[in-house]
């Protein structure tokens, strides 16, 4: 089994990166891989509670993050500095996450067999 980490750096709407990442995560999880997700930079917005995507013309897919546990995807990490820079805390997020500082996040990424950035 390989360790896959998906690093989400983009805001959830305006590009297809966030939704594509979520789809690839679900595919990897169905093949019994060790899957984890990291949210940095504007990627932290993917997990914010109460999203309203009505004006974007894109369906709000954020509730899908709650389904990850059913796919045994339980390792979700958020960079502390990215949250702070956007005035957010872990309590503002839809799902439980582990908050790591930049050095801890870099160390975790270095431990992975495969890292895909979106």
MOGIGI-V533984 format. One record per residue. N is the residue number from 1. RES is the residue in one small letter. D_CENTER is the distance of its C-alpha to the mean C-alpha in Angstrom with 1 decimal. Layout:
# MOGIGI-V533984
((N;RES;D_CENTER) (N;RES;D_CENTER))
This chain:
# MOGIGI-V533984
((1;x;20.9) (2;x;18.6) (3;x;15.5) (4;x;12.7) (5;x;9.6) (6;x;7.2) (7;x;6.7) (8;x;5.3) (9;x;8.4) (10;x;9.8) (11;x;10.5) (12;x;10.0) (13;x;13.7) (14;x;16.4) (15;x;15.1) (16;x;13.9) (17;x;11.1) (18;x;8.2) (19;x;10.3) (20;x;11.4) (21;x;8.2) (22;x;7.9) (23;x;11.6) (24;x;11.7) (25;x;9.5) (26;x;12.0) (27;x;14.8) (28;x;14.2) (29;x;14.0) (30;x;17.3) (31;x;18.9) (32;x;18.5) (33;x;16.5) (34;x;14.8) (35;x;11.1) (36;x;8.3) (37;x;4.7) (38;x;5.0) (39;x;4.5) (40;x;8.1) (41;x;10.8) (42;x;10.5) (43;x;6.7) (44;x;7.1) (45;x;9.1) (46;x;6.7) (47;x;7.1) (48;x;10.7) (49;x;13.5) (50;x;16.2) (51;x;15.0) (52;x;17.9) (53;x;17.6) (54;x;21.3) (55;x;22.5) (56;x;20.2) (57;x;21.6) (58;x;18.2) (59;x;17.5) (60;x;15.0) (61;x;12.4) (62;x;10.2) (63;x;12.4) (64;x;11.2) (65;x;8.2) (66;x;11.4) (67;x;12.8) (68;x;10.5) (69;x;13.0) (70;x;15.7) (71;x;14.5) (72;x;14.5) (73;x;10.7) (74;x;10.9) (75;x;9.5) (76;x;6.4) (77;x;7.2) (78;x;7.6) (79;x;10.5) (80;x;13.5) (81;x;15.1) (82;x;12.5) (83;x;12.7) (84;x;16.4) (85;x;17.0) (86;x;15.7) (87;x;17.7) (88;x;15.0) (89;x;14.8) (90;x;12.9) (91;x;15.4) (92;x;14.1) (93;x;10.9) (94;x;11.0) (95;x;10.1) (96;x;11.3) (97;x;9.3) (98;x;11.2) (99;x;11.9) (100;x;13.2) (101;x;15.5) (102;x;15.5) (103;x;17.9) (104;x;16.2) (105;x;12.9) (106;x;15.4) (107;x;17.2) (108;x;14.4) (109;x;13.5) (110;x;17.2) (111;x;17.5) (112;x;15.6) (113;x;17.8) (114;x;15.5) (115;x;12.8) (116;x;11.6) (117;x;10.4) (118;x;9.6))
